[in-house]
Amino acid sequence: MSGKRLHPNNPMNLDYDFEALIAAQPKLKPFVKPNPYGTLSVDFSDPQAVRLLNCALLAHHYGIRNWDIPNGFLCPAVPGRADYLNHLADLLAAGGKIPRGQKVSVLDIGTGANGIYPLVGHQTFGWRFVASDIDPVSLENFSGILVGNQLADHIELRLQRDARCIFSGIIRDGERYDATMCNPPFHASLDQATAGTQKKLRNLAASKGHKHDNKLKLNFGGQKAELWCEGGEQGFLESMIRDSRRFASQCLWFTSLISKSDNLRPCRRLLQKLEADSVKVIEMHQGNKITRVLAWSFLTAEQRQLWSKFRA
């Protein structure tokens, strides 16, 4: 079950249709079993089950085939990533019609080996993407997915060579982006990431009435740059905000997920100090879980309106 409080335009807003998902990815079938409530589901503590569920969701809803990630790399939930994109589309629509097609340019920071944001964003809205990452192995894997789905002409990959930078070294002179998006690292150290892993696994085991096995690995994996960085989420967000100021006139909306609500206040203070013209916080719901998208623009309302007219 994917939860029923997702964005209304999210195709996974209702219960998973496992018959259709198995038809899209037959290898998923052995992993689909009744849960304690009597409805079909998969074991979300099983990395292979989660990976095949993602394969099936991407194939069934978005026509993405030949999708896979290396062992140990982040395997995020497709419904949540699709929700971010739908809320971003609402932001770009500004109360009007959602913009679609190649005229809309989006930058995905830290796309990972999975590349789900650009894949789903292009397939849903036809947007053109630039996807960046600091890890060449991630980009190599994503490149193979793009080639396998004939999408290399619509999604460009760029390697971030400087760990101290986010937009610098990626956004080029004269480029314009309707939006940037990012799922920042949550943790400040490997120890924090490991503790988070064990907590998630304990919760998954408890929900099934089982005792947690400390030898299990987190279902969605994750490499260093995907899960933790110096300063944690707050440090990453502050670096992103400061770097975004350099490209104020080249982007309509900068956005990022924020997992910890306590990080909103310091981000707002920094954006006020840097004289951002507009700051928005968009709440996203998945069952009882709430995540937030922070969006900011240095352009005035008049400039944003002109940008939208120019795009149309």
N, C-alpha and C positions, 0 to 999 in steps of 0.2 A: 504494500500500500504506500502511495507516495504522499499522502496527506491531502486534505481538502481545502486548504487555505492558501494555496498558491495563486499566482496571478491568474485572473479569469481567462487570459489568452494562452496560458500554458497548456499544451496538449496532454500533459501528465497530471492535470489537476484532479482527475478522478482515480479510482483504483486501477492498478495495472491490469491490462488485458493480457494475461499470461498466454492464452492460446495464440493471440496475434504475435506476441513477443517470441514465443518458441518457434512459430513459423518463420519469423525473421532471423532467428539465431537458434537452430535446432540443438546446438551443444548446451543450451541453457536448461533443457528439459530435465535432466537428472537432478538439478539443483532446486527445482520448484516443488515445494511440499507444503502441506497445511501447517499453519502456525498454531500456537495454543488457542487462538480464537476461532480456529476452524476455517480460516481463509487462506488462499494460496499465497506463498511468499518465498523468499530465499533467506538463507542464513547470512546476515550481513557481517558476521565475524569471519566468514570464509572469503579470502581474497579472490579465489577463482570464481565464486558465485557472483561477487560484486562486479568483477571485470566482465563476465559474460552478460550480466544484466545491462551494464552500460552498452556493450556491443549491440544487444537486442534493441534497447531504447533508441540508440542512434540510428540503427538500420530501419526500424519500424516508423519512427516519427520524422526522421530527417534524411533518409535515403543514404546514410553514410555507411559504406562497407569497408572491409579491410582495416578496421580500427583495432589497435592494440597498443599496449605500453610495455616497456621493459619491467622485469620483476623489481619490486621495491620502489617504483615510482608512484607518484600521487594518482589515485583513481577516484576523482571526485564524483559526487552524485549529479547526474545529468539534470534532474528536475530543478534543483537549486540554481544551477548555472543558467538554465533556460529562464528562470524567474528573473534573475539579474538583467538579462537581455531584454525581457519584456518590459521591465520597469524603465530601463534605459530608453527603449523605444518611446514610452510615454513621455519621458523627459524631453526627448528631441521633438516630439509632436507638439509640445507646448499648448495642449488643449485642442489642437487641430488634428490633421491627418498624419498618421505615422509615416515618416519618410522612408522610402524603399529604393533599392537599386544602387548602382555603382557610384553615384554621386555622393553617397554617404560614406565617409571614411572613419574607421574606428581603429584605435591603437590598443592592443591587449598587452599589458605589462606582465611579464612572468607567465607566459602561455603554457609552459611545462611540456612534457612529452605527450600529454593527452590532447591539447589544443581544442578543448571543447567549446570555449567561448567563440572563437572564430568560425569553427565548423557549424555550430548551431546558429550563430548570428548571420552567417552568409546564407545558409539554407532557408532560414526563416524570412529574412528581410532583404536578401540580395546585397547586403552591405559589403564594401571592400575593406579588408583588414590588413593591418601590419601587426605581426605577432613577434614580440621580443622575449628573449630569455638570456640569462647569464650562463646557462649550461649548454654547451654544444651538443652533448648527447641527447638532451631533450629535443633540441631543434632538429637533429638528424632523424629522430624517430617521427616527429611531427611531419617532416618533409616527406617521409615514406607514405604517411597517411594521405597527404595532399596529392601525391603522384597517383596513389592507388584509387583516388576518387576524382581525379582530373580537376582538381581545385587549385593547382599551383598558380594559375593566372589570376586568381581572385584573392589569395592570401599570401602575403609576402613575409618571409621570416628574416629577422635581424638579430644578430648576436650582440648583447651588451658586454663590452670588454672591460668596463670599469665598474667594479663592485660598489664604488661610492656614488655612482650616478644611477638615475632612473630614466629620465627623459633625455638628458644630455647624452649625446652619442647615438641616439636613436631617432629623434625628430630632426629632420634635415631642414636646411634653409629653404624657405618658400613653401614648405608643406603646410597643409591645413587639415585639421582633424575635427570632425563633429563631436567626437567624444574619445576619452581614454577610459579604460576599465582595468581593474586589478583585484586580485585576491591575495592580499599580503600575507607574509609569514606570520603565524600567530605567536610564536614563542621566542624567548630571548636566548635560549641555550638548548643544547641537546638534552640535558637533564629535564628541563621543563617539557620538551616535546615527548620524552619517554614517559614522564608522569601523566601527561595528557593521553597518551596511547593507552596506558594501563587503566585509567579511569573510564575511557570509552569502552574498553573491553569488559570491564567489570559491569558496567551498565547493560551492555548487550547480553552478557551471561545471566544477570539478574532478571532481565525481562523474559528470559526463557526458562527461569527456574533452575539454572545451572550454576556451578561453582566456576569462577574464573581461573583459567590456566595461564599462569604468568609467562609461559613459553610461547603463547600465541603472539602473532604480529598484528599490528593494526590493519584493519581490512583494506584501507585505501593507501597504505604505504606512505612514501614521501622521502625525498632527499633533503639535504641540508637547506638549500636555497628555497625549497618548497615549504618547509615547516618552521624554520627558525633563522633568525639573523640577530646581529648585535643590536640591542635596544628593543627587540621584540616588535610587536605590531605598532606600538606607539612611536618607536624610533623610526621605523620604516615609513609610517604615514607622515611624520614631520619632515623627513628627508624628501619624500614625494612632493609635499606641499611647497617646500622651499624651491625645489627644482622646477616645479610647474610655473612659478612666477616668471622664469626666464622665457617661457613660451606662451605668455599670457595672450598674445594677439594671434597665436596659431591654433588655438583650440577653443571650441565653443564651450564644452563642459569637460572638466576633469572629474573622474569618479573613482571610488574605491569601496570595496566591502570593508566593514568594520565589525569584528566579531565581539569586541568588548566595549560595552556602552560607556565605561569609564574613560575611554580614549576620545570620545566625542568632544568633551569640553576643551581639552588642550588643543585639539585640532581647530575648533572654532576660534579660540583665542589667537592662534597663529594666523589663521586666514584673515581675521580682522586686522591684525598687525600688518599683514601684507596687502591690505586694502582690496580683498576680493569683493566684487560688486554683489554677487549673489551666492548664498550657501543654502543647500537643501539637505535634509536627512529623509531618506525613503526607507520605511520599514517593510521588511519582507517576512512572511510567515510560512512556516512549514510545520504543521501540527502545533505543538507547544513551543517550538523553537522560533526565536525571533532574531534575524540578522538585519543589518542596516547598510544602506549604501549612502556614503557621503558624496555629495556633488557640489562642485564650486566652479565659478566662472569669474574671470577678471574683466570680462566685457560688460558694458552697460546694457540695460534692457533694449535700448535703441539699436545698439550694435548687434545684439543677439537676433533681433527681429530682421535686420538687414541681412545677416548671415543666412537665416532660414529662407529668405526670399531669393537670395543669390543661389542657394542650393537648388531650390525648386525650378 
